Every structure is written in structure tokens, then in C-alpha cells.
Amino acid sequence: MPLYEYRCRSCDERFEVLQRVGEGPDSVRCPGCGGRDVTKQLSTFAAGVSASTGSASFAATGGCGGGGGGCGSGFT
């Protein structure tokens, strides 16, 4: 099951939920306030660098995909 990221519109808390593909936010409750008014967020993902590509390849792309923000930057 994939991990989805949600944000509560009531208290602005961000949290993650394991749920089936295609399952909507109807069954999701905010762990902070218990509210059901939540929105699914766009999540970023990280890709590892294999040992065969070496650190030169990693440095040339600016780290984790070259998009800035850094590796494992979490919520944006």
C-alpha cells in the first residue's frame, strides 16, 4: 500500500496515511484534531544513488535530482 500525505484544513496539520491505491480521503481523519476536512498533498520522492554512478555524478546533478531543496527535505 502506498503512503499518502494529507493536510488538515481545520488545524493545518500535515500527516501521512497508508491506504489503498484509488482510495479517497473519506475515511481519513486528522490525528491532531480528529477533523475530516483533509486534502491530499503532492508528495516528493527521493531516489538513491547507486555505487556504480559514484559521487561525481551525484555532484554534477546538484544532489537529489538537481532540483534544489536537498535530499530528504521533507514537507515543503
VOBABA-22628 format. One record per residue (C-alpha): x, y, z; residue number from 1. Coordinates in steps of 0.25 Angstrom, whole numbers, plus 5000, padded with zeros to 4 digits. Layout:
! VOBABA-22628
<gudo><xx>X</xx><yy>Y</yy><zz>Z</zz><n>NUM</n></gudo>
...
//
This chain:
! VOBABA-22628
<gudo><xx>5000</xx><yy>5000</yy><zz>5000</zz><n>1</n></gudo>
<gudo><xx>5005</xx><yy>5014</yy><zz>4997</zz><n>2</n></gudo>
<gudo><xx>5008</xx><yy>5025</yy><zz>5007</zz><n>3</n></gudo>
<gudo><xx>4999</xx><yy>5037</yy><zz>5004</zz><n>4</n></gudo>
<gudo><xx>5002</xx><yy>5051</yy><zz>5010</zz><n>5</n></gudo>
<gudo><xx>4990</xx><yy>5059</yy><zz>5015</zz><n>6</n></gudo>
<gudo><xx>4987</xx><yy>5073</yy><zz>5021</zz><n>7</n></gudo>
<gudo><xx>4976</xx><yy>5077</yy><zz>5030</zz><n>8</n></gudo>
<gudo><xx>4968</xx><yy>5089</yy><zz>5026</zz><n>9</n></gudo>
<gudo><xx>4964</xx><yy>5091</yy><zz>5041</zz><n>10</n></gudo>
<gudo><xx>4977</xx><yy>5091</yy><zz>5048</zz><n>11</n></gudo>
<gudo><xx>4987</xx><yy>5091</yy><zz>5037</zz><n>12</n></gudo>
<gudo><xx>4994</xx><yy>5079</yy><zz>5042</zz><n>13</n></gudo>
<gudo><xx>5001</xx><yy>5070</yy><zz>5031</zz><n>14</n></gudo>
<gudo><xx>5001</xx><yy>5055</yy><zz>5033</zz><n>15</n></gudo>
<gudo><xx>5003</xx><yy>5042</yy><zz>5025</zz><n>16</n></gudo>
<gudo><xx>4994</xx><yy>5031</yy><zz>5023</zz><n>17</n></gudo>
<gudo><xx>4996</xx><yy>5017</yy><zz>5017</zz><n>18</n></gudo>
<gudo><xx>4984</xx><yy>5014</yy><zz>5008</zz><n>19</n></gudo>
<gudo><xx>4980</xx><yy>5006</yy><zz>4996</zz><n>20</n></gudo>
<gudo><xx>4982</xx><yy>5012</yy><zz>4982</zz><n>21</n></gudo>
<gudo><xx>4970</xx><yy>5020</yy><zz>4978</zz><n>22</n></gudo>
<gudo><xx>4964</xx><yy>5021</yy><zz>4992</zz><n>23</n></gudo>
<gudo><xx>4959</xx><yy>5035</yy><zz>4995</zz><n>24</n></gudo>
<gudo><xx>4960</xx><yy>5044</yy><zz>5007</zz><n>25</n></gudo>
<gudo><xx>4946</xx><yy>5040</yy><zz>5012</zz><n>26</n></gudo>
<gudo><xx>4952</xx><yy>5030</yy><zz>5022</zz><n>27</n></gudo>
<gudo><xx>4964</xx><yy>5039</yy><zz>5027</zz><n>28</n></gudo>
<gudo><xx>4963</xx><yy>5047</yy><zz>5040</zz><n>29</n></gudo>
<gudo><xx>4973</xx><yy>5057</yy><zz>5045</zz><n>30</n></gudo>
<gudo><xx>4982</xx><yy>5051</yy><zz>5056</zz><n>31</n></gudo>
<gudo><xx>4983</xx><yy>5065</yy><zz>5062</zz><n>32</n></gudo>
<gudo><xx>4968</xx><yy>5070</yy><zz>5063</zz><n>33</n></gudo>
<gudo><xx>4960</xx><yy>5058</yy><zz>5058</zz><n>34</n></gudo>
<gudo><xx>4955</xx><yy>5066</yy><zz>5047</zz><n>35</n></gudo>
<gudo><xx>4951</xx><yy>5060</yy><zz>5033</zz><n>36</n></gudo>
<gudo><xx>4953</xx><yy>5072</yy><zz>5025</zz><n>37</n></gudo>
<gudo><xx>4966</xx><yy>5068</yy><zz>5019</zz><n>38</n></gudo>
<gudo><xx>4973</xx><yy>5070</yy><zz>5005</zz><n>39</n></gudo>
<gudo><xx>4983</xx><yy>5060</yy><zz>4999</zz><n>40</n></gudo>
<gudo><xx>4996</xx><yy>5067</yy><zz>4996</zz><n>41</n></gudo>
<gudo><xx>5006</xx><yy>5065</yy><zz>4985</zz><n>42</n></gudo>
<gudo><xx>5018</xx><yy>5058</yy><zz>4991</zz><n>43</n></gudo>
<gudo><xx>5032</xx><yy>5058</yy><zz>4987</zz><n>44</n></gudo>
<gudo><xx>5041</xx><yy>5045</yy><zz>4986</zz><n>45</n></gudo>
<gudo><xx>5055</xx><yy>5042</yy><zz>4987</zz><n>46</n></gudo>
<gudo><xx>5064</xx><yy>5033</yy><zz>4978</zz><n>47</n></gudo>
<gudo><xx>5077</xx><yy>5027</yy><zz>4983</zz><n>48</n></gudo>
<gudo><xx>5090</xx><yy>5028</yy><zz>4976</zz><n>49</n></gudo>
<gudo><xx>5096</xx><yy>5014</yy><zz>4973</zz><n>50</n></gudo>
<gudo><xx>5110</xx><yy>5011</yy><zz>4976</zz><n>51</n></gudo>
<gudo><xx>5113</xx><yy>5010</yy><zz>4961</zz><n>52</n></gudo>
<gudo><xx>5110</xx><yy>5024</yy><zz>4958</zz><n>53</n></gudo>
<gudo><xx>5119</xx><yy>5030</yy><zz>4968</zz><n>54</n></gudo>
<gudo><xx>5119</xx><yy>5043</yy><zz>4975</zz><n>55</n></gudo>
<gudo><xx>5123</xx><yy>5051</yy><zz>4963</zz><n>56</n></gudo>
<gudo><xx>5110</xx><yy>5048</yy><zz>4956</zz><n>57</n></gudo>
<gudo><xx>5103</xx><yy>5052</yy><zz>4969</zz><n>58</n></gudo>
<gudo><xx>5111</xx><yy>5065</yy><zz>4970</zz><n>59</n></gudo>
<gudo><xx>5109</xx><yy>5068</yy><zz>4955</zz><n>60</n></gudo>
<gudo><xx>5093</xx><yy>5068</yy><zz>4956</zz><n>61</n></gudo>
<gudo><xx>5093</xx><yy>5076</yy><zz>4969</zz><n>62</n></gudo>
<gudo><xx>5090</xx><yy>5065</yy><zz>4978</zz><n>63</n></gudo>
<gudo><xx>5076</xx><yy>5058</yy><zz>4979</zz><n>64</n></gudo>
<gudo><xx>5071</xx><yy>5061</yy><zz>4965</zz><n>65</n></gudo>
<gudo><xx>5077</xx><yy>5075</yy><zz>4963</zz><n>66</n></gudo>
<gudo><xx>5064</xx><yy>5082</yy><zz>4967</zz><n>67</n></gudo>
<gudo><xx>5069</xx><yy>5089</yy><zz>4979</zz><n>68</n></gudo>
<gudo><xx>5062</xx><yy>5086</yy><zz>4992</zz><n>69</n></gudo>
<gudo><xx>5073</xx><yy>5076</yy><zz>4996</zz><n>70</n></gudo>
<gudo><xx>5071</xx><yy>5061</yy><zz>5000</zz><n>71</n></gudo>
<gudo><xx>5060</xx><yy>5057</yy><zz>5009</zz><n>72</n></gudo>
<gudo><xx>5056</xx><yy>5071</yy><zz>5011</zz><n>73</n></gudo>
<gudo><xx>5042</xx><yy>5066</yy><zz>5016</zz><n>74</n></gudo>
<gudo><xx>5030</xx><yy>5075</yy><zz>5015</zz><n>75</n></gudo>
<gudo><xx>5031</xx><yy>5088</yy><zz>5006</zz><n>76</n></gudo>
//
